[in-house]
Amino acid sequence: MLRLCILFLAGLSLCSNVVSAQSNATPIDCYGEGFYVGQEMILVIRDNSLHRLDDDGWQVLPYPDGWPSDARWPQVQVTSDGAIYLYVYSFESQSIVDDDPNAERGRIYRSNDKGETWTLTGYDPATVNTGPRRVYATPAQDRLLFTYSVHGIYYSEDAGATWQEADMEYLNYPYTDEVQSLSISPAFVEDGIAMATVVGEYLPPGPVPEMAPFVMKTTDWGATWSYEPTGLDGIDTAPLQADTVALSPQFGEDQTIFMVSIVGLIKSTDGGVTWELLYESTQWGRGLLPDTIAFSPDYAADQTVLIDNKYLSRDGGQTLTRLANPKPRTYAVGIRRQGPFSPPEPASISPGENRYYLPLVRLDVYPLEIWAVYETRIDGVTGCYLFRSRDDGGSWELININGE
């Protein structure tokens, strides 16, 4: 049965929930592609430079050799074994090397020492100056996926040195293959699974068909993609509206998938075979903010997930509570356990004090912290700033990446 969500907007004056800003507050890049939250480190990009937070505090990481002076769209990805991939695009070939045949293509760098040193591993497969484009690092060594504009999905087996175009199956709708989001199984090495949401531009003539959110799936490490029916074909879904899909951190065990679309919040607990529409909303699925789902690292144990950058659920999406955000315009969120920066260990769910149990759901009480990039005005400067909450979004601390 469809359950309609009535979300109480707690606290109209959101600024009162933010710790007072200091005069040395530092704006960072807004968009989520340059933002990473993990147990081992936090990464943010500011003015095309990468900053890392770990137990030694904030550090500005060195530029890779050949870094273009007009770098655009910097993106950062971290694999399960700790490798950092950094992708950057340049519009001006002469800003790199005049005789470099790859000068106008995006560059892909990798670091195996937390960003202290970098190796150029390859270039993006784009052959035309178009966007948006994005690199996705997978848990499989040297395996990358890449999407750009209306050109579908590409995959690389050598960290970007060479690329092959994926085979993408469609339902004969006259749509171009605009990939809006892509999520990779944490068990990718074994299961080869990733899922993508595709929103196409309808090409006349003919009426726009009614269709469910367009979901595609690969089970062969990105080489081929097939249409994944959602079972929600009776729902009107307007084309050109972005959809986001996200596989849980324990997908290999719990087979849980969330999808945010223009129709609302959709969930599957059987790997995408069947879907349930949890909440109906026309406020979600915005193309400019594609990363709208963030999981607790221990989701299978604590069932904690953030939806649309604003709504926190502690029961696997059954109920949602709006965060008391510093500002309503949210560009990126991430969740990690509070405590030292170290590689994550599996959640302990043995019986003990403060353990709570529901049928088929085990909740652990590891304290969590939410990191978020919000746009706001501080000391007369409007920009995106980094915040942290340690009380489920009830109050927020402004984080100065200079460490002052």
C-alpha positions as CSV (number, residue, x, y, z in Angstrom):
1,M,0.0,0.0,0.0
2,L,1.2,3.4,-0.9
3,R,2.0,5.5,2.2
4,L,2.0,9.2,1.8
5,C,4.7,11.1,3.7
6,I,3.9,14.0,5.8
7,L,7.2,15.7,6.7
8,F,7.2,18.2,9.5
9,L,9.7,21.0,8.8
10,A,11.2,21.3,12.2
11,G,12.5,24.7,12.9
12,L,11.8,27.4,10.4
13,S,14.8,29.4,11.6
14,L,17.5,26.9,10.7
15,C,20.5,29.2,11.3
16,S,19.9,29.0,15.1
17,N,21.1,25.3,14.8
18,V,24.5,26.3,13.4
19,V,27.5,26.9,15.6
20,S,28.6,30.5,15.2
21,A,30.9,31.0,12.3
22,Q,34.4,32.2,12.8
23,S,35.9,35.0,10.6
24,N,38.3,32.5,9.0
25,A,35.6,30.3,7.6
26,T,36.7,28.8,4.3
27,P,34.3,28.2,1.4
28,I,34.8,25.0,-0.6
29,D,33.7,23.7,-4.0
30,C,29.9,23.1,-4.0
31,Y,29.3,20.0,-6.0
32,G,29.5,16.5,-4.5
33,E,31.9,15.0,-7.0
34,G,34.8,16.6,-5.0
35,F,33.6,15.5,-1.6
36,Y,34.4,12.2,0.1
37,V,33.5,11.0,3.6
38,G,35.0,7.8,4.9
39,Q,36.2,6.1,8.1
40,E,39.8,6.6,7.0
41,M,39.6,10.3,5.9
42,I,37.6,13.2,4.7
43,L,38.4,14.8,1.3
44,V,37.2,18.1,-0.1
45,I,38.2,20.3,-3.0
46,R,38.8,24.0,-2.7
47,D,40.0,26.2,-5.6
48,N,41.0,23.0,-7.5
49,S,43.2,21.8,-4.7
50,L,42.5,18.7,-2.7
51,H,42.3,18.8,1.1
52,R,42.5,15.8,3.4
53,L,41.3,15.4,7.0
54,D,42.6,12.5,9.1
55,D,44.0,12.1,12.6
56,D,46.8,14.5,11.8
57,G,44.4,17.3,11.0
58,W,43.8,19.1,7.7
59,Q,46.5,18.9,5.0
60,V,46.6,20.4,1.5
61,L,47.7,17.6,-0.9
62,P,50.2,18.2,-3.6
63,Y,49.1,18.8,-7.2
64,P,49.8,15.9,-9.6
65,D,52.4,16.6,-12.3
66,G,50.9,18.2,-15.3
67,W,47.9,19.6,-13.5
68,P,46.2,22.0,-15.9
69,S,46.0,25.6,-14.7
70,D,42.4,25.9,-15.9
71,A,41.2,22.6,-14.2
72,R,37.5,22.1,-14.3
73,W,35.1,19.7,-12.7
74,P,37.6,18.0,-10.3
75,Q,36.2,14.8,-9.0
76,V,37.5,12.4,-6.3
77,Q,36.8,8.7,-5.8
78,V,38.1,6.4,-3.1
79,T,38.1,2.6,-3.6
80,S,37.6,0.0,-0.8
81,D,41.4,-0.7,-0.7
82,G,42.1,3.0,-0.1
83,A,43.2,4.1,-3.6
84,I,42.2,7.7,-4.5
85,Y,41.3,8.6,-8.0
86,L,41.3,12.2,-9.1
87,Y,39.7,13.3,-12.3
88,V,40.1,16.8,-13.8
89,Y,39.0,18.3,-17.1
90,S,40.7,21.2,-19.0
91,F,39.1,23.4,-21.6
92,E,42.3,24.9,-22.9
93,S,44.8,22.5,-24.5
94,Q,47.6,25.0,-24.4
95,S,47.4,25.0,-20.6
96,I,49.0,21.5,-20.5
97,V,51.3,20.7,-23.4
98,D,50.8,22.1,-26.9
99,D,51.8,18.9,-28.7
100,D,50.0,16.5,-26.4
101,P,47.3,14.7,-28.4
102,N,45.3,14.1,-25.2
103,A,45.5,17.7,-24.1
104,E,41.8,18.4,-24.5
105,R,40.7,15.3,-22.7
106,G,40.2,14.9,-19.0
107,R,43.0,13.4,-17.0
108,I,42.8,10.6,-14.4
109,Y,45.3,10.3,-11.6
110,R,45.6,7.7,-8.9
111,S,47.3,7.8,-5.4
112,N,48.0,4.8,-3.3
113,D,49.3,6.8,-0.3
114,K,46.3,9.0,0.6
115,G,47.2,11.7,-1.9
116,E,50.8,12.3,-1.1
117,T,51.9,11.2,-4.5
118,W,50.1,10.8,-7.8
119,T,50.4,8.8,-11.0
120,L,48.7,9.7,-14.3
121,T,46.9,6.5,-15.2
122,G,44.9,7.6,-18.2
123,Y,42.5,10.0,-20.0
124,D,38.7,10.0,-20.3
125,P,37.1,8.5,-23.4
126,A,35.3,11.7,-24.4
127,T,36.1,12.8,-28.0
128,V,34.0,15.9,-28.0
129,N,33.9,18.9,-25.7
130,T,30.7,18.1,-23.9
131,G,29.5,17.5,-20.3
132,P,28.6,16.5,-17.7
133,R,31.1,13.7,-17.4
134,R,32.1,11.5,-14.4
135,V,34.5,8.8,-13.4
136,Y,33.5,6.0,-11.1
137,A,36.1,3.9,-9.4
138,T,35.2,0.3,-8.6
139,P,36.4,-2.2,-6.0
140,A,38.0,-4.2,-8.8
141,Q,41.6,-3.2,-9.4
142,D,42.1,-0.8,-12.3
143,R,38.4,-1.1,-13.3
144,L,36.8,2.2,-14.0
145,L,33.4,3.2,-15.3
146,F,32.8,6.6,-17.1
147,T,29.7,8.5,-18.2
148,Y,29.4,11.6,-20.2
149,S,26.6,13.7,-21.8
150,V,24.4,11.5,-24.1
151,H,27.2,9.0,-24.9
152,G,26.3,6.3,-22.4
153,I,28.7,4.3,-20.3
154,Y,32.3,3.3,-20.9
155,Y,34.5,0.9,-19.0
156,S,38.3,0.6,-18.5
157,E,40.3,-2.4,-17.3
158,D,43.6,-0.5,-17.0
159,A,42.7,2.6,-14.9
160,G,41.8,4.7,-17.8
161,A,44.6,4.0,-20.2
162,T,42.1,2.5,-22.7
163,W,38.3,2.5,-22.8
164,Q,35.5,0.4,-24.4
165,E,32.0,1.5,-24.9
166,A,29.5,-0.6,-22.9
167,D,26.6,-2.4,-24.7
168,M,23.4,-0.8,-23.5
169,E,20.0,-2.5,-24.1
170,Y,16.8,-0.4,-24.4
171,L,13.1,-0.9,-24.8
172,N,12.9,0.7,-28.2
173,Y,11.9,4.1,-26.7
174,P,13.3,7.0,-28.8
175,Y,15.5,8.2,-26.0
176,T,19.1,9.2,-25.8
177,D,21.2,7.5,-23.2
178,E,21.6,10.3,-20.6
179,V,23.0,8.6,-17.5
180,Q,22.0,10.6,-14.4
181,S,23.5,8.4,-11.6
182,L,25.4,5.2,-11.2
183,S,26.0,3.0,-8.1
184,I,28.4,0.2,-7.8
185,S,28.0,-2.9,-5.6
186,P,30.5,-3.1,-2.7
187,A,30.8,-6.8,-3.8
188,F,31.6,-5.7,-7.3
189,V,34.7,-7.9,-7.6
190,E,32.6,-11.0,-7.0
191,D,29.1,-10.1,-8.4
192,G,30.0,-7.6,-11.2
193,I,26.9,-5.6,-10.3
194,A,26.3,-1.9,-10.8
195,M,23.1,0.0,-11.5
196,A,22.4,3.2,-13.3
197,T,19.4,5.5,-13.8
198,V,18.9,6.8,-17.3
199,V,16.7,9.7,-18.2
200,G,16.4,10.4,-21.9
201,E,15.5,13.3,-24.1
202,Y,12.4,12.3,-26.1
203,L,12.9,12.7,-29.8
204,P,9.8,13.7,-31.8
205,P,7.5,12.7,-33.4
206,G,5.1,11.0,-31.1
207,P,3.7,11.5,-27.6
208,V,5.9,11.1,-24.6
209,P,5.3,7.6,-23.2
210,E,4.4,6.9,-19.6
211,M,7.2,4.9,-18.1
212,A,8.7,3.9,-14.8
213,P,12.1,5.3,-13.7
214,F,14.5,4.0,-16.3
215,V,16.9,1.7,-14.4
216,M,19.7,-0.3,-16.0
217,K,21.9,-3.0,-14.5
218,T,25.1,-4.8,-15.3
219,T,26.2,-8.1,-13.9
220,D,29.4,-8.4,-15.9
221,W,31.5,-5.5,-14.5
222,G,30.1,-2.9,-16.7
223,A,30.5,-4.4,-20.1
224,T,26.8,-4.8,-20.9
225,W,23.7,-3.1,-19.4
226,S,20.1,-4.2,-19.6
227,Y,16.8,-2.5,-18.7
228,E,15.7,-3.4,-15.1
229,P,11.9,-3.2,-14.8
230,T,10.7,-1.6,-11.5
231,G,7.2,-3.0,-11.5
232,L,5.9,0.6,-11.2
233,D,4.9,1.2,-14.8
234,G,1.5,2.6,-13.7
235,I,3.1,5.7,-12.3
236,D,3.5,8.8,-14.5
237,T,7.1,9.7,-14.7
238,A,8.0,12.8,-16.7
239,P,11.1,12.3,-18.9
240,L,14.1,14.6,-18.3
241,Q,13.7,14.4,-14.5
242,A,16.8,13.0,-12.8
243,D,16.7,9.8,-10.9
244,T,19.3,8.5,-8.4
245,V,20.0,4.9,-7.5
246,A,22.1,3.8,-4.6
247,L,23.2,0.3,-3.5
248,S,23.6,-0.3,0.3
249,P,27.2,-0.7,1.7
250,Q,26.2,-4.3,2.5
251,F,24.5,-4.9,-0.8
252,G,26.2,-8.3,-1.2
253,E,24.3,-9.5,1.9
254,D,21.1,-7.4,2.1
255,Q,20.4,-6.7,-1.6
256,T,19.0,-3.3,-0.6
257,I,18.6,-0.5,-3.2
258,F,17.1,2.9,-2.8
259,M,16.0,5.1,-5.7
260,V,15.0,8.8,-5.5
261,S,13.0,10.0,-8.5
262,I,10.4,12.6,-9.5
263,V,7.7,10.3,-8.1
264,G,9.3,9.8,-4.7
265,L,11.3,7.3,-2.7
266,I,11.5,3.7,-4.1
267,K,13.2,0.7,-2.4
268,S,14.1,-2.8,-3.3
269,T,15.3,-5.5,-0.9
270,D,15.9,-8.2,-3.4
271,G,18.5,-6.7,-5.7
272,G,16.0,-4.9,-7.9
273,V,13.7,-7.8,-8.7
274,T,10.7,-6.0,-7.0
275,W,10.3,-2.4,-5.8
276,E,8.1,-0.6,-3.3
277,L,7.1,3.1,-3.5
278,L,7.7,4.2,0.1
279,Y,6.9,7.8,-0.2
280,E,5.3,9.9,-3.0
281,S,6.9,13.3,-3.6
282,T,7.4,15.6,-6.6
283,Q,10.1,17.5,-4.8
284,W,12.9,14.9,-5.4
285,G,14.9,13.9,-8.5
286,R,16.7,17.1,-9.4
287,G,19.3,17.0,-12.1
288,L,21.7,19.5,-10.5
289,L,22.0,17.5,-7.3
290,P,22.4,13.9,-8.4
291,D,23.9,12.4,-5.2
292,T,20.8,12.4,-3.0
293,I,21.3,9.2,-1.0
294,A,23.9,8.5,1.7
295,F,24.1,5.4,3.8
296,S,25.5,4.8,7.3
297,P,28.6,2.6,6.8
298,D,26.8,0.1,9.0
299,Y,23.4,0.3,7.2
300,A,22.6,-3.4,7.5
301,A,22.9,-3.1,11.3
302,D,21.5,0.4,12.0
303,Q,19.2,1.0,9.0
304,T,20.4,4.6,8.8
305,V,20.1,6.4,5.5
306,L,19.9,10.1,4.3
307,I,17.5,10.8,1.5
308,D,17.5,13.9,-0.8
309,N,20.3,15.3,1.4
310,K,17.7,16.4,4.0
311,Y,15.7,13.5,5.4
312,L,17.1,11.1,7.9
313,S,15.7,7.6,8.4
314,R,16.7,5.2,11.2
315,D,14.5,2.4,10.0
316,G,15.5,1.7,6.4
317,G,13.3,4.5,4.9
318,Q,10.0,3.6,6.6
319,T,9.9,7.0,8.3
320,L,11.8,10.2,7.5
321,T,12.7,13.2,9.7
322,R,13.9,16.4,8.2
323,L,17.3,17.6,9.3
324,A,17.7,21.0,10.9
325,N,20.0,22.1,8.0
326,P,22.1,25.2,8.2
327,K,20.6,26.1,4.8
328,P,18.1,24.3,2.6
329,R,20.4,24.2,-0.4
330,T,22.5,21.1,0.1
331,Y,25.1,19.9,-2.3
332,A,26.6,16.8,-0.7
333,V,26.3,14.6,2.4
334,G,28.2,11.7,3.9
335,I,27.9,9.6,7.1
336,R,30.7,8.0,9.1
337,R,31.2,6.6,12.6
338,Q,32.4,9.1,15.1
339,G,35.9,8.5,16.3
340,P,39.4,8.1,14.9
341,F,40.2,7.9,11.3
342,S,41.0,4.3,10.6
343,P,39.9,1.6,8.1
344,P,36.3,0.5,9.0
345,E,35.6,-2.7,10.8
346,P,32.3,-4.7,10.6
347,A,29.6,-3.5,13.0
348,S,29.4,-5.5,16.1
349,I,25.8,-6.5,16.8
350,S,26.2,-8.9,19.7
351,P,23.7,-8.5,22.6
352,G,24.5,-5.8,25.1
353,E,23.4,-2.6,26.8
354,N,21.7,-0.1,24.5
355,R,21.1,-2.7,21.8
356,Y,17.6,-2.7,20.3
357,Y,16.0,-5.4,18.1
358,L,13.1,-5.3,15.7
359,P,11.9,-8.3,13.6
360,L,14.4,-8.9,10.9
361,V,16.3,-5.7,11.7
362,R,19.2,-5.4,14.1
363,L,20.1,-2.0,15.2
364,D,23.6,-1.1,16.6
365,V,24.3,2.1,18.4
366,Y,27.6,3.2,17.0
367,P,27.5,7.0,17.2
368,L,27.4,8.6,13.8
369,E,28.3,12.0,12.4
370,I,26.8,13.6,9.3
371,W,29.1,15.7,7.1
372,A,27.4,18.1,4.7
373,V,28.2,20.8,2.1
374,Y,25.7,23.6,2.4
375,E,25.5,27.0,0.6
376,T,25.1,29.9,3.0
377,R,26.4,33.4,3.7
378,I,29.1,33.7,6.3
379,D,30.9,37.0,7.2
380,G,29.5,38.6,4.1
381,V,30.7,35.8,1.8
382,T,28.2,33.6,0.0
383,G,29.5,30.1,-0.8
384,C,29.5,26.5,0.1
385,Y,30.8,25.5,3.5
386,L,31.6,22.3,5.3
387,F,29.5,21.3,8.3
388,R,29.3,18.4,10.8
389,S,26.5,17.2,13.0
390,R,26.9,14.6,15.8
391,D,23.2,14.7,16.9
392,D,21.4,13.4,13.9
393,G,21.3,16.8,12.3
394,G,19.8,18.7,15.3
395,S,22.8,21.1,15.4
396,W,25.7,21.7,13.1
397,E,29.4,22.7,13.6
398,L,31.1,24.8,10.9
399,I,34.3,23.1,9.9
400,N,37.3,25.3,8.8
401,I,39.4,23.3,6.4
402,N,42.4,25.4,7.2
403,G,42.4,23.9,10.7
404,E,42.7,27.2,12.4
